[in-house]
């Protein structure tokens, strides 16, 4: 899952990479919280006869341990994604300051029609230079 998240983030718009890392960190944190809630409820009620049928067979086995480890790993990945988001944001701001632009993220994009006109102008220039 983490590999797919990293792959998705790196192929997304570069100006939004820090924001996407923060979103991924939050979703991993939320997932680890709900995993924690699930295994806490199961651990607290594993031996309560009214909670699950066949309570004599409910014991904290290796699968419960894997659930606990997965919750801890999700929390760790959320902290690492948040830390990486902070680093990406600092690098982006440093790069923008070095280029002489403002530190904030600019949302001024060239409209698609202008980009297409520029491409067609460049193609015309290339075609004229070949003749």
Backbone as XML, in Angstrom:
<?xml version="1.0"?>
<chain id="A" units="angstrom">
  <residue number="1" name="UNK">
    <atom name="N" x="0.826" y="-1.191" z="0.000"/>
    <atom name="CA" x="0.000" y="0.000" z="0.000"/>
    <atom name="C" x="0.870" y="1.256" z="0.000"/>
  </residue>
  <residue number="2" name="UNK">
    <atom name="N" x="1.917" y="1.221" z="0.824"/>
    <atom name="CA" x="2.803" y="2.386" z="0.890"/>
    <atom name="C" x="3.494" y="2.603" z="-0.455"/>
  </residue>
  <residue number="3" name="UNK">
    <atom name="N" x="3.878" y="1.510" z="-1.134"/>
    <atom name="CA" x="4.522" y="1.630" z="-2.442"/>
    <atom name="C" x="3.586" y="2.298" z="-3.438"/>
  </residue>
  <residue number="4" name="UNK">
    <atom name="N" x="2.308" y="1.884" z="-3.439"/>
    <atom name="CA" x="1.349" y="2.488" z="-4.361"/>
    <atom name="C" x="1.101" y="3.948" z="-4.021"/>
  </residue>
  <residue number="5" name="UNK">
    <atom name="N" x="1.095" y="4.272" z="-2.732"/>
    <atom name="CA" x="0.918" y="5.667" z="-2.327"/>
    <atom name="C" x="2.067" y="6.526" z="-2.813"/>
  </residue>
  <residue number="6" name="UNK">
    <atom name="N" x="3.292" y="6.029" z="-2.644"/>
    <atom name="CA" x="4.466" y="6.788" z="-3.085"/>
    <atom name="C" x="4.469" y="6.938" z="-4.605"/>
  </residue>
  <residue number="7" name="UNK">
    <atom name="N" x="4.111" y="5.877" z="-5.309"/>
    <atom name="CA" x="4.056" y="5.929" z="-6.764"/>
    <atom name="C" x="3.031" y="6.954" z="-7.225"/>
  </residue>
  <residue number="8" name="UNK">
    <atom name="N" x="1.869" y="6.984" z="-6.586"/>
    <atom name="CA" x="0.813" y="7.925" z="-6.934"/>
    <atom name="C" x="1.254" y="9.355" z="-6.658"/>
  </residue>
  <residue number="9" name="UNK">
    <atom name="N" x="1.906" y="9.590" z="-5.528"/>
    <atom name="CA" x="2.331" y="10.939" z="-5.157"/>
    <atom name="C" x="3.383" y="11.455" z="-6.132"/>
  </residue>
  <residue number="10" name="UNK">
    <atom name="N" x="4.346" y="10.611" z="-6.489"/>
    <atom name="CA" x="5.426" y="11.063" z="-7.361"/>
    <atom name="C" x="4.963" y="11.344" z="-8.781"/>
  </residue>
  <residue number="11" name="UNK">
    <atom name="N" x="3.858" y="10.762" z="-9.215"/>
    <atom name="CA" x="3.356" y="11.015" z="-10.558"/>
    <atom name="C" x="2.299" y="12.097" z="-10.596"/>
  </residue>
  <residue number="12" name="UNK">
    <atom name="N" x="1.979" y="12.682" z="-9.459"/>
    <atom name="CA" x="0.981" y="13.736" z="-9.404"/>
    <atom name="C" x="1.666" y="15.078" z="-9.636"/>
  </residue>
  <residue number="13" name="UNK">
    <atom name="N" x="0.889" y="16.130" z="-9.669"/>
    <atom name="CA" x="1.432" y="17.465" z="-9.941"/>
    <atom name="C" x="2.504" y="17.835" z="-8.912"/>
  </residue>
  <residue number="14" name="UNK">
    <atom name="N" x="3.662" y="18.283" z="-9.362"/>
    <atom name="CA" x="4.764" y="18.576" z="-8.443"/>
    <atom name="C" x="4.444" y="19.665" z="-7.420"/>
  </residue>
  <residue number="15" name="UNK">
    <atom name="N" x="3.624" y="20.623" z="-7.786"/>
    <atom name="CA" x="3.330" y="21.708" z="-6.849"/>
    <atom name="C" x="2.422" y="21.263" z="-5.712"/>
  </residue>
  <residue number="16" name="UNK">
    <atom name="N" x="1.845" y="20.064" z="-5.815"/>
    <atom name="CA" x="0.935" y="19.598" z="-4.776"/>
    <atom name="C" x="1.471" y="18.380" z="-4.035"/>
  </residue>
  <residue number="17" name="UNK">
    <atom name="N" x="2.749" y="18.068" z="-4.167"/>
    <atom name="CA" x="3.287" y="16.869" z="-3.554"/>
    <atom name="C" x="3.269" y="16.940" z="-2.035"/>
  </residue>
  <residue number="18" name="UNK">
    <atom name="N" x="3.581" y="18.091" z="-1.443"/>
    <atom name="CA" x="3.560" y="18.211" z="0.016"/>
    <atom name="C" x="2.138" y="18.023" z="0.539"/>
  </residue>
  <residue number="19" name="UNK">
    <atom name="N" x="1.180" y="18.632" z="-0.150"/>
    <atom name="CA" x="-0.220" y="18.503" z="0.256"/>
    <atom name="C" x="-0.682" y="17.044" z="0.202"/>
  </residue>
  <residue number="20" name="UNK">
    <atom name="N" x="-0.288" y="16.340" z="-0.851"/>
    <atom name="CA" x="-0.678" y="14.936" z="-0.972"/>
    <atom name="C" x="-0.017" y="14.073" z="0.090"/>
  </residue>
  <residue number="21" name="UNK">
    <atom name="N" x="1.203" y="14.407" z="0.479"/>
    <atom name="CA" x="1.855" y="13.654" z="1.552"/>
    <atom name="C" x="1.134" y="13.890" z="2.874"/>
  </residue>
  <residue number="22" name="UNK">
    <atom name="N" x="0.653" y="15.102" z="3.105"/>
    <atom name="CA" x="-0.114" y="15.372" z="4.324"/>
    <atom name="C" x="-1.432" y="14.594" z="4.316"/>
  </residue>
  <residue number="23" name="UNK">
    <atom name="N" x="-2.094" y="14.537" z="3.166"/>
    <atom name="CA" x="-3.345" y="13.784" z="3.062"/>
    <atom name="C" x="-3.094" y="12.303" z="3.322"/>
  </residue>
  <residue number="24" name="UNK">
    <atom name="N" x="-2.027" y="11.757" z="2.746"/>
    <atom name="CA" x="-1.689" y="10.351" z="2.963"/>
    <atom name="C" x="-1.347" y="10.102" z="4.419"/>
  </residue>
  <residue number="25" name="UNK">
    <atom name="N" x="-0.633" y="11.031" z="5.049"/>
    <atom name="CA" x="-0.298" y="10.891" z="6.467"/>
    <atom name="C" x="-1.564" y="10.865" z="7.316"/>
  </residue>
  <residue number="26" name="UNK">
    <atom name="N" x="-2.518" y="11.735" z="6.991"/>
    <atom name="CA" x="-3.763" y="11.768" z="7.760"/>
    <atom name="C" x="-4.565" y="10.478" z="7.580"/>
  </residue>
  <residue number="27" name="UNK">
    <atom name="N" x="-4.643" y="9.973" z="6.353"/>
    <atom name="CA" x="-5.414" y="8.742" z="6.141"/>
    <atom name="C" x="-4.748" y="7.547" z="6.827"/>
  </residue>
  <residue number="28" name="UNK">
    <atom name="N" x="-3.416" y="7.504" z="6.835"/>
    <atom name="CA" x="-2.734" y="6.430" z="7.548"/>
    <atom name="C" x="-2.934" y="6.560" z="9.058"/>
  </residue>
  <residue number="29" name="UNK">
    <atom name="N" x="-2.950" y="7.794" z="9.559"/>
    <atom name="CA" x="-3.195" y="8.011" z="10.983"/>
    <atom name="C" x="-4.610" y="7.590" z="11.361"/>
  </residue>
  <residue number="30" name="UNK">
    <atom name="N" x="-5.582" y="7.939" z="10.523"/>
    <atom name="CA" x="-6.965" y="7.537" z="10.788"/>
    <atom name="C" x="-7.108" y="6.017" z="10.750"/>
  </residue>
  <residue number="31" name="UNK">
    <atom name="N" x="-6.445" y="5.368" z="9.792"/>
    <atom name="CA" x="-6.501" y="3.904" z="9.708"/>
    <atom name="C" x="-5.873" y="3.257" z="10.934"/>
  </residue>
  <residue number="32" name="UNK">
    <atom name="N" x="-4.743" y="3.791" z="11.375"/>
    <atom name="CA" x="-4.103" y="3.209" z="12.563"/>
    <atom name="C" x="-4.968" y="3.415" z="13.806"/>
  </residue>
  <residue number="33" name="UNK">
    <atom name="N" x="-5.676" y="4.534" z="13.885"/>
    <atom name="CA" x="-6.582" y="4.751" z="15.010"/>
    <atom name="C" x="-7.694" y="3.710" z="15.032"/>
  </residue>
  <residue number="34" name="UNK">
    <atom name="N" x="-8.314" y="3.447" z="13.877"/>
    <atom name="CA" x="-9.411" y="2.482" z="13.847"/>
    <atom name="C" x="-8.912" y="1.052" z="14.060"/>
  </residue>
  <residue number="35" name="UNK">
    <atom name="N" x="-7.700" y="0.751" z="13.618"/>
    <atom name="CA" x="-7.116" y="-0.560" z="13.924"/>
    <atom name="C" x="-6.917" y="-0.682" z="15.432"/>
  </residue>
  <residue number="36" name="UNK">
    <atom name="N" x="-6.423" y="0.387" z="16.064"/>
    <atom name="CA" x="-6.234" y="0.393" z="17.514"/>
    <atom name="C" x="-7.563" y="0.182" z="18.236"/>
  </residue>
  <residue number="37" name="UNK">
    <atom name="N" x="-8.606" y="0.865" z="17.783"/>
    <atom name="CA" x="-9.927" y="0.703" z="18.402"/>
    <atom name="C" x="-10.413" y="-0.735" z="18.254"/>
  </residue>
  <residue number="38" name="UNK">
    <atom name="N" x="-10.235" y="-1.322" z="17.069"/>
    <atom name="CA" x="-10.717" y="-2.687" z="16.822"/>
    <atom name="C" x="-10.011" y="-3.699" z="17.708"/>
  </residue>
  <residue number="39" name="UNK">
    <atom name="N" x="-8.681" y="-3.644" z="17.790"/>
    <atom name="CA" x="-8.028" y="-4.664" z="18.605"/>
    <atom name="C" x="-8.157" y="-4.386" z="20.090"/>
  </residue>
  <residue number="40" name="UNK">
    <atom name="N" x="-8.398" y="-3.149" z="20.498"/>
    <atom name="CA" x="-8.664" y="-2.877" z="21.908"/>
    <atom name="C" x="-10.019" y="-3.453" z="22.311"/>
  </residue>
  <residue number="41" name="UNK">
    <atom name="N" x="-11.024" y="-3.268" z="21.460"/>
    <atom name="CA" x="-12.352" y="-3.827" z="21.759"/>
    <atom name="C" x="-12.283" y="-5.353" z="21.796"/>
  </residue>
  <residue number="42" name="UNK">
    <atom name="N" x="-11.594" y="-5.951" z="20.843"/>
    <atom name="CA" x="-11.500" y="-7.408" z="20.837"/>
    <atom name="C" x="-10.745" y="-7.923" z="22.059"/>
  </residue>
  <residue number="43" name="UNK">
    <atom name="N" x="-9.648" y="-7.254" z="22.419"/>
    <atom name="CA" x="-8.873" y="-7.700" z="23.582"/>
    <atom name="C" x="-9.670" y="-7.554" z="24.871"/>
  </residue>
  <residue number="44" name="UNK">
    <atom name="N" x="-10.470" y="-6.490" z="24.967"/>
    <atom name="CA" x="-11.251" y="-6.269" z="26.186"/>
    <atom name="C" x="-12.412" y="-7.254" z="26.303"/>
  </residue>
  <residue number="45" name="UNK">
    <atom name="N" x="-12.978" y="-7.661" z="25.181"/>
    <atom name="CA" x="-14.181" y="-8.508" z="25.205"/>
    <atom name="C" x="-13.939" y="-9.936" z="24.739"/>
  </residue>
  <residue number="46" name="UNK">
    <atom name="N" x="-12.719" y="-10.355" z="24.628"/>
    <atom name="CA" x="-12.436" y="-11.695" z="24.086"/>
    <atom name="C" x="-13.032" y="-12.800" z="24.951"/>
  </residue>
  <residue number="47" name="UNK">
    <atom name="N" x="-13.088" y="-12.596" z="26.251"/>
    <atom name="CA" x="-13.563" y="-13.652" z="27.152"/>
    <atom name="C" x="-14.932" y="-13.349" z="27.757"/>
  </residue>
  <residue number="48" name="UNK">
    <atom name="N" x="-15.668" y="-12.414" z="27.171"/>
    <atom name="CA" x="-17.020" y="-12.103" z="27.640"/>
    <atom name="C" x="-17.999" y="-13.032" z="26.913"/>
  </residue>
  <residue number="49" name="UNK">
    <atom name="N" x="-18.757" y="-13.854" z="27.645"/>
    <atom name="CA" x="-19.638" y="-14.838" z="26.990"/>
    <atom name="C" x="-20.732" y="-14.211" z="26.122"/>
  </residue>
  <residue number="50" name="UNK">
    <atom name="N" x="-21.224" y="-13.031" z="26.447"/>
    <atom name="CA" x="-22.326" y="-12.425" z="25.693"/>
    <atom name="C" x="-21.851" y="-11.706" z="24.431"/>
  </residue>
  <residue number="51" name="UNK">
    <atom name="N" x="-20.569" y="-11.515" z="24.270"/>
    <atom name="CA" x="-20.098" y="-10.700" z="23.165"/>
    <atom name="C" x="-20.011" y="-11.481" z="21.858"/>
  </residue>
  <residue number="52" name="UNK">
    <atom name="N" x="-19.402" y="-12.642" z="21.868"/>
    <atom name="CA" x="-19.257" y="-13.468" z="20.676"/>
    <atom name="C" x="-19.685" y="-14.895" z="20.993"/>
  </residue>
  <residue number="53" name="UNK">
    <atom name="N" x="-20.308" y="-15.562" z="20.051"/>
    <atom name="CA" x="-20.593" y="-16.980" z="20.292"/>
    <atom name="C" x="-19.290" y="-17.783" z="20.280"/>
  </residue>
  <residue number="54" name="UNK">
    <atom name="N" x="-19.230" y="-18.781" z="21.091"/>
    <atom name="CA" x="-18.023" y="-19.607" z="21.175"/>
    <atom name="C" x="-16.880" y="-18.874" z="21.846"/>
  </residue>
  <residue number="55" name="UNK">
    <atom name="N" x="-17.157" y="-18.131" z="22.887"/>
    <atom name="CA" x="-16.149" y="-17.311" z="23.539"/>
    <atom name="C" x="-15.014" y="-18.136" z="24.126"/>
  </residue>
  <residue number="56" name="UNK">
    <atom name="N" x="-15.246" y="-19.440" z="24.344"/>
    <atom name="CA" x="-14.189" y="-20.298" z="24.881"/>
    <atom name="C" x="-13.036" y="-20.428" z="23.874"/>
  </residue>
  <residue number="57" name="UNK">
    <atom name="N" x="-13.357" y="-20.242" z="22.594"/>
    <atom name="CA" x="-12.351" y="-20.382" z="21.540"/>
    <atom name="C" x="-11.660" y="-19.068" z="21.179"/>
  </residue>
  <residue number="58" name="UNK">
    <atom name="N" x="-12.113" y="-17.982" z="21.794"/>
    <atom name="CA" x="-11.492" y="-16.683" z="21.503"/>
    <atom name="C" x="-10.243" y="-16.524" z="22.360"/>
  </residue>
  <residue number="59" name="UNK">
    <atom name="N" x="-9.117" y="-16.518" z="21.721"/>
    <atom name="CA" x="-7.867" y="-16.282" z="22.437"/>
    <atom name="C" x="-6.997" y="-15.369" z="21.576"/>
  </residue>
  <residue number="60" name="UNK">
    <atom name="N" x="-6.117" y="-14.686" z="22.237"/>
    <atom name="CA" x="-5.273" y="-13.724" z="21.543"/>
    <atom name="C" x="-4.118" y="-14.481" z="20.895"/>
  </residue>
  <residue number="61" name="UNK">
    <atom name="N" x="-4.253" y="-14.746" z="19.603"/>
    <atom name="CA" x="-3.303" y="-15.598" z="18.892"/>
    <atom name="C" x="-2.339" y="-14.767" z="18.059"/>
  </residue>
  <residue number="62" name="UNK">
    <atom name="N" x="-1.642" y="-15.443" z="17.159"/>
    <atom name="CA" x="-0.679" y="-14.777" z="16.288"/>
    <atom name="C" x="-1.362" y="-13.764" z="15.379"/>
  </residue>
  <residue number="63" name="UNK">
    <atom name="N" x="-2.610" y="-14.032" z="14.981"/>
    <atom name="CA" x="-3.300" y="-13.078" z="14.106"/>
    <atom name="C" x="-3.615" y="-11.783" z="14.853"/>
  </residue>
  <residue number="64" name="UNK">
    <atom name="N" x="-3.892" y="-11.891" z="16.151"/>
    <atom name="CA" x="-4.088" y="-10.681" z="16.951"/>
    <atom name="C" x="-2.788" y="-9.896" z="17.031"/>
  </residue>
  <residue number="65" name="UNK">
    <atom name="N" x="-1.675" y="-10.605" z="17.191"/>
    <atom name="CA" x="-0.366" y="-9.944" z="17.220"/>
    <atom name="C" x="-0.052" y="-9.239" z="15.920"/>
  </residue>
  <residue number="66" name="UNK">
    <atom name="N" x="-0.409" y="-9.866" z="14.797"/>
    <atom name="CA" x="-0.193" y="-9.223" z="13.495"/>
    <atom name="C" x="-1.054" y="-7.976" z="13.363"/>
  </residue>
  <residue number="67" name="UNK">
    <atom name="N" x="-2.254" y="-8.013" z="13.903"/>
    <atom name="CA" x="-3.127" y="-6.831" z="13.877"/>
    <atom name="C" x="-2.493" y="-5.693" z="14.677"/>
  </residue>
  <residue number="68" name="UNK">
    <atom name="N" x="-1.947" y="-6.008" z="15.838"/>
    <atom name="CA" x="-1.291" y="-4.983" z="16.653"/>
    <atom name="C" x="-0.080" y="-4.406" z="15.908"/>
  </residue>
  <residue number="69" name="UNK">
    <atom name="N" x="0.735" y="-5.278" z="15.332"/>
    <atom name="CA" x="1.913" y="-4.815" z="14.586"/>
    <atom name="C" x="1.499" y="-3.970" z="13.388"/>
  </residue>
  <residue number="70" name="UNK">
    <atom name="N" x="0.432" y="-4.348" z="12.691"/>
    <atom name="CA" x="-0.008" y="-3.561" z="11.531"/>
    <atom name="C" x="-0.486" y="-2.175" z="11.957"/>
  </residue>
  <residue number="71" name="UNK">
    <atom name="N" x="-1.158" y="-2.078" z="13.103"/>
    <atom name="CA" x="-1.574" y="-0.767" z="13.614"/>
    <atom name="C" x="-0.379" y="0.112" z="13.935"/>
  </residue>
  <residue number="72" name="UNK">
    <atom name="N" x="0.650" y="-0.484" z="14.542"/>
    <atom name="CA" x="1.859" y="0.278" z="14.854"/>
    <atom name="C" x="2.585" y="0.706" z="13.574"/>
  </residue>
  <residue number="73" name="UNK">
    <atom name="N" x="2.615" y="-0.173" z="12.583"/>
    <atom name="CA" x="3.265" y="0.182" z="11.322"/>
    <atom name="C" x="2.495" y="1.277" z="10.580"/>
  </residue>
  <residue number="74" name="UNK">
    <atom name="N" x="1.179" y="1.237" z="10.632"/>
    <atom name="CA" x="0.392" y="2.303" z="9.998"/>
    <atom name="C" x="0.665" y="3.643" z="10.677"/>
  </residue>
  <residue number="75" name="UNK">
    <atom name="N" x="0.771" y="3.636" z="12.016"/>
    <atom name="CA" x="1.081" y="4.870" z="12.734"/>
    <atom name="C" x="2.464" y="5.378" z="12.351"/>
  </residue>
  <residue number="76" name="UNK">
    <atom name="N" x="3.433" y="4.473" z="12.253"/>
    <atom name="CA" x="4.786" y="4.844" z="11.864"/>
    <atom name="C" x="4.809" y="5.419" z="10.447"/>
  </residue>
  <residue number="77" name="UNK">
    <atom name="N" x="4.086" y="4.786" z="9.524"/>
    <atom name="CA" x="4.058" y="5.303" z="8.147"/>
    <atom name="C" x="3.395" y="6.670" z="8.091"/>
  </residue>
  <residue number="78" name="UNK">
    <atom name="N" x="2.386" y="6.903" z="8.937"/>
    <atom name="CA" x="1.758" y="8.224" z="8.949"/>
    <atom name="C" x="2.744" y="9.282" z="9.424"/>
  </residue>
  <residue number="79" name="UNK">
    <atom name="N" x="3.540" y="8.960" z="10.453"/>
    <atom name="CA" x="4.540" y="9.913" z="10.940"/>
    <atom name="C" x="5.593" y="10.171" z="9.873"/>
  </residue>
  <residue number="80" name="UNK">
    <atom name="N" x="6.014" y="9.125" z="9.147"/>
    <atom name="CA" x="7.033" y="9.302" z="8.106"/>
    <atom name="C" x="6.501" y="10.100" z="6.921"/>
  </residue>
  <residue number="81" name="UNK">
    <atom name="N" x="5.242" y="9.862" z="6.524"/>
    <atom name="CA" x="4.661" y="10.657" z="5.441"/>
    <atom name="C" x="4.536" y="12.120" z="5.843"/>
  </residue>
  <residue number="82" name="UNK">
    <atom name="N" x="4.161" y="12.374" z="7.106"/>
    <atom name="CA" x="4.065" y="13.760" z="7.572"/>
    <atom name="C" x="5.435" y="14.422" z="7.555"/>
  </residue>
  <residue number="83" name="UNK">
    <atom name="N" x="6.445" y="13.709" z="8.040"/>
    <atom name="CA" x="7.809" y="14.232" z="8.060"/>
    <atom name="C" x="8.296" y="14.507" z="6.635"/>
  </residue>
  <residue number="84" name="UNK">
    <atom name="N" x="8.000" y="13.599" z="5.715"/>
    <atom name="CA" x="8.393" y="13.798" z="4.327"/>
    <atom name="C" x="7.653" y="14.988" z="3.718"/>
  </residue>
  <residue number="85" name="UNK">
    <atom name="N" x="6.387" y="15.171" z="4.079"/>
    <atom name="CA" x="5.635" y="16.328" z="3.593"/>
    <atom name="C" x="6.250" y="17.637" z="4.052"/>
  </residue>
  <residue number="86" name="UNK">
    <atom name="N" x="6.700" y="17.677" z="5.306"/>
    <atom name="CA" x="7.361" y="18.879" z="5.820"/>
    <atom name="C" x="8.651" y="19.129" z="5.044"/>
  </residue>
  <residue number="87" name="UNK">
    <atom name="N" x="9.425" y="18.072" z="4.794"/>
    <atom name="CA" x="10.675" y="18.227" z="4.042"/>
    <atom name="C" x="10.423" y="18.682" z="2.610"/>
  </residue>
  <residue number="88" name="UNK">
    <atom name="N" x="9.426" y="18.120" z="1.954"/>
    <atom name="CA" x="9.105" y="18.523" z="0.577"/>
    <atom name="C" x="8.656" y="19.977" z="0.551"/>
  </residue>
  <residue number="89" name="UNK">
    <atom name="N" x="7.862" y="20.386" z="1.523"/>
    <atom name="CA" x="7.398" y="21.769" z="1.569"/>
    <atom name="C" x="8.570" y="22.720" z="1.780"/>
  </residue>
  <residue number="90" name="UNK">
    <atom name="N" x="9.507" y="22.356" z="2.665"/>
    <atom name="CA" x="10.681" y="23.205" z="2.886"/>
    <atom name="C" x="11.532" y="23.304" z="1.625"/>
  </residue>
  <residue number="91" name="UNK">
    <atom name="N" x="11.739" y="22.169" z="0.930"/>
    <atom name="CA" x="12.523" y="22.184" z="-0.310"/>
    <atom name="C" x="11.855" y="23.033" z="-1.377"/>
  </residue>
  <residue number="92" name="UNK">
    <atom name="N" x="10.526" y="22.928" z="-1.478"/>
    <atom name="CA" x="9.789" y="23.708" z="-2.474"/>
    <atom name="C" x="9.900" y="25.199" z="-2.181"/>
  </residue>
  <residue number="93" name="UNK">
    <atom name="N" x="9.751" y="25.563" z="-0.907"/>
    <atom name="CA" x="9.860" y="26.981" z="-0.548"/>
    <atom name="C" x="11.277" y="27.502" z="-0.776"/>
  </residue>
  <residue number="94" name="UNK">
    <atom name="N" x="12.276" y="26.670" z="-0.454"/>
    <atom name="CA" x="13.669" y="27.079" z="-0.674"/>
    <atom name="C" x="13.944" y="27.264" z="-2.163"/>
  </residue>
  <residue number="95" name="UNK">
    <atom name="N" x="13.414" y="26.358" z="-2.996"/>
    <atom name="CA" x="13.598" y="26.451" z="-4.438"/>
    <atom name="C" x="12.909" y="27.698" z="-4.988"/>
  </residue>
  <residue number="96" name="UNK">
    <atom name="N" x="11.727" y="28.010" z="-4.474"/>
    <atom name="CA" x="11.004" y="29.194" z="-4.950"/>
    <atom name="C" x="11.716" y="30.472" z="-4.533"/>
  </residue>
  <residue number="97" name="UNK">
    <atom name="N" x="12.276" y="30.483" z="-3.310"/>
    <atom name="CA" x="13.030" y="31.657" z="-2.880"/>
    <atom name="C" x="14.283" y="31.835" z="-3.729"/>
  </residue>
  <residue number="98" name="UNK">
    <atom name="N" x="14.917" y="30.724" z="-4.101"/>
    <atom name="CA" x="16.121" y="30.799" z="-4.938"/>
    <atom name="C" x="15.785" y="31.306" z="-6.337"/>
  </residue>
  <residue number="99" name="UNK">
    <atom name="N" x="14.581" y="30.984" z="-6.815"/>
    <atom name="CA" x="14.150" y="31.439" z="-8.140"/>
    <atom name="C" x="13.584" y="32.848" z="-8.110"/>
  </residue>
  <residue number="100" name="UNK">
    <atom name="N" x="13.412" y="33.408" z="-6.915"/>
    <atom name="CA" x="12.902" y="34.770" z="-6.798"/>
    <atom name="C" x="11.391" y="34.868" z="-6.795"/>
  </residue>
  <residue number="101" name="UNK">
    <atom name="N" x="10.689" y="33.757" z="-6.624"/>
    <atom name="CA" x="9.231" y="33.805" z="-6.540"/>
    <atom name="C" x="8.814" y="33.767" z="-5.089"/>
  </residue>
  <residue number="102" name="UNK">
    <atom name="N" x="7.536" y="33.977" z="-4.845"/>
    <atom name="CA" x="7.039" y="33.970" z="-3.480"/>
    <atom name="C" x="7.092" y="32.556" z="-2.907"/>
  </residue>
  <residue number="103" name="UNK">
    <atom name="N" x="7.075" y="32.464" z="-1.577"/>
    <atom name="CA" x="7.171" y="31.172" z="-0.911"/>
    <atom name="C" x="5.905" y="30.349" z="-0.985"/>
  </residue>
  <residue number="104" name="UNK">
    <atom name="N" x="4.773" y="30.979" z="-1.248"/>
    <atom name="CA" x="3.515" y="30.248" z="-1.290"/>
    <atom name="C" x="3.340" y="29.499" z="-2.590"/>
  </residue>
  <residue number="105" name="UNK">
    <atom name="N" x="2.396" y="28.605" z="-2.590"/>
    <atom name="CA" x="2.113" y="27.829" z="-3.796"/>
    <atom name="C" x="1.265" y="28.682" z="-4.727"/>
  </residue>
  <residue number="106" name="UNK">
    <atom name="N" x="1.689" y="28.791" z="-5.944"/>
    <atom name="CA" x="0.961" y="29.584" z="-6.923"/>
    <atom name="C" x="-0.061" y="28.707" z="-7.630"/>
  </residue>
  <residue number="107" name="UNK">
    <atom name="N" x="-1.272" y="29.202" z="-7.721"/>
    <atom name="CA" x="-2.322" y="28.461" z="-8.409"/>
    <atom name="C" x="-2.667" y="29.100" z="-9.740"/>
  </residue>
  <residue number="108" name="UNK">
    <atom name="N" x="-1.773" y="29.942" z="-10.257"/>
    <atom name="CA" x="-1.990" y="30.583" z="-11.548"/>
    <atom name="C" x="-1.454" y="29.666" z="-12.631"/>
  </residue>
  <residue number="109" name="UNK">
    <atom name="N" x="-2.340" y="28.993" z="-13.299"/>
    <atom name="CA" x="-1.942" y="28.075" z="-14.347"/>
    <atom name="C" x="-2.287" y="28.676" z="-15.702"/>
  </residue>
  <residue number="110" name="UNK">
    <atom name="N" x="-1.506" y="28.327" z="-16.694"/>
    <atom name="CA" x="-1.791" y="28.768" z="-18.052"/>
    <atom name="C" x="-2.998" y="27.992" z="-18.557"/>
  </residue>
  <residue number="111" name="UNK">
    <atom name="N" x="-3.984" y="28.672" z="-19.098"/>
    <atom name="CA" x="-5.140" y="27.953" z="-19.634"/>
    <atom name="C" x="-4.716" y="26.999" z="-20.750"/>
  </residue>
  <residue number="112" name="UNK">
    <atom name="N" x="-5.465" y="25.946" z="-20.893"/>
    <atom name="CA" x="-5.148" y="24.920" z="-21.876"/>
    <atom name="C" x="-5.139" y="25.482" z="-23.291"/>
  </residue>
  <residue number="113" name="UNK">
    <atom name="N" x="-6.051" y="26.403" z="-23.583"/>
    <atom name="CA" x="-6.095" y="26.967" z="-24.933"/>
    <atom name="C" x="-4.801" y="27.710" z="-25.260"/>
  </residue>
  <residue number="114" name="UNK">
    <atom name="N" x="-4.227" y="28.421" z="-24.281"/>
    <atom name="CA" x="-2.972" y="29.119" z="-24.517"/>
    <atom name="C" x="-1.827" y="28.133" z="-24.706"/>
  </residue>
  <residue number="115" name="UNK">
    <atom name="N" x="-1.839" y="27.050" z="-23.938"/>
    <atom name="CA" x="-0.794" y="26.040" z="-24.087"/>
    <atom name="C" x="-0.856" y="25.396" z="-25.472"/>
  </residue>
  <residue number="116" name="UNK">
    <atom name="N" x="-2.072" y="25.139" z="-25.950"/>
    <atom name="CA" x="-2.222" y="24.545" z="-27.277"/>
    <atom name="C" x="-1.759" y="25.508" z="-28.360"/>
  </residue>
  <residue number="117" name="UNK">
    <atom name="N" x="-2.046" y="26.799" z="-28.193"/>
    <atom name="CA" x="-1.575" y="27.792" z="-29.159"/>
    <atom name="C" x="-0.058" y="27.850" z="-29.182"/>
  </residue>
  <residue number="118" name="UNK">
    <atom name="N" x="0.568" y="27.795" z="-28.009"/>
    <atom name="CA" x="2.023" y="27.812" z="-27.947"/>
    <atom name="C" x="2.606" y="26.596" z="-28.645"/>
  </residue>
  <residue number="119" name="UNK">
    <atom name="N" x="2.001" y="25.430" z="-28.413"/>
    <atom name="CA" x="2.487" y="24.211" z="-29.068"/>
    <atom name="C" x="2.354" y="24.313" z="-30.578"/>
  </residue>
  <residue number="120" name="UNK">
    <atom name="N" x="1.208" y="24.812" z="-31.055"/>
    <atom name="CA" x="1.020" y="24.916" z="-32.506"/>
    <atom name="C" x="1.979" y="25.948" z="-33.094"/>
  </residue>
  <residue number="121" name="UNK">
    <atom name="N" x="2.259" y="27.046" z="-32.375"/>
    <atom name="CA" x="3.227" y="28.038" z="-32.849"/>
    <atom name="C" x="4.619" y="27.429" z="-32.950"/>
  </residue>
  <residue number="122" name="UNK">
    <atom name="N" x="4.992" y="26.621" z="-31.951"/>
    <atom name="CA" x="6.306" y="25.983" z="-31.979"/>
    <atom name="C" x="6.395" y="24.983" z="-33.129"/>
  </residue>
  <residue number="123" name="UNK">
    <atom name="N" x="5.314" y="24.262" z="-33.400"/>
    <atom name="CA" x="5.318" y="23.319" z="-34.513"/>
    <atom name="C" x="5.418" y="24.063" z="-35.839"/>
  </residue>
  <residue number="124" name="UNK">
    <atom name="N" x="4.730" y="25.187" z="-35.972"/>
    <atom name="CA" x="4.809" y="25.987" z="-37.199"/>
    <atom name="C" x="6.220" y="26.491" z="-37.431"/>
  </residue>
  <residue number="125" name="UNK">
    <atom name="N" x="6.880" y="26.939" z="-36.361"/>
    <atom name="CA" x="8.247" y="27.417" z="-36.500"/>
    <atom name="C" x="9.158" y="26.276" z="-36.950"/>
  </residue>
  <residue number="126" name="UNK">
    <atom name="N" x="8.972" y="25.089" z="-36.380"/>
    <atom name="CA" x="9.793" y="23.950" z="-36.784"/>
    <atom name="C" x="9.540" y="23.568" z="-38.232"/>
  </residue>
  <residue number="127" name="UNK">
    <atom name="N" x="8.280" y="23.604" z="-38.667"/>
    <atom name="CA" x="7.951" y="23.255" z="-40.043"/>
    <atom name="C" x="8.525" y="24.290" z="-41.018"/>
  </residue>
  <residue number="128" name="UNK">
    <atom name="N" x="8.464" y="25.559" z="-40.648"/>
    <atom name="CA" x="8.997" y="26.618" z="-41.520"/>
    <atom name="C" x="10.516" y="26.531" z="-41.619"/>
  </residue>
  <residue number="129" name="UNK">
    <atom name="N" x="11.187" y="26.119" z="-40.545"/>
    <atom name="CA" x="12.644" y="26.035" z="-40.582"/>
    <atom name="C" x="13.111" y="24.853" z="-41.418"/>
  </residue>
  <residue number="130" name="UNK">
    <atom name="N" x="12.254" y="23.821" z="-41.575"/>
    <atom name="CA" x="12.618" y="22.668" z="-42.399"/>
    <atom name="C" x="12.516" y="22.993" z="-43.882"/>
  </residue>
  <residue number="131" name="UNK">
    <atom name="N" x="11.681" y="23.945" z="-44.244"/>
    <atom name="CA" x="11.455" y="24.269" z="-45.659"/>
    <atom name="C" x="12.527" y="25.096" z="-46.230"/>
  </residue>
</chain>
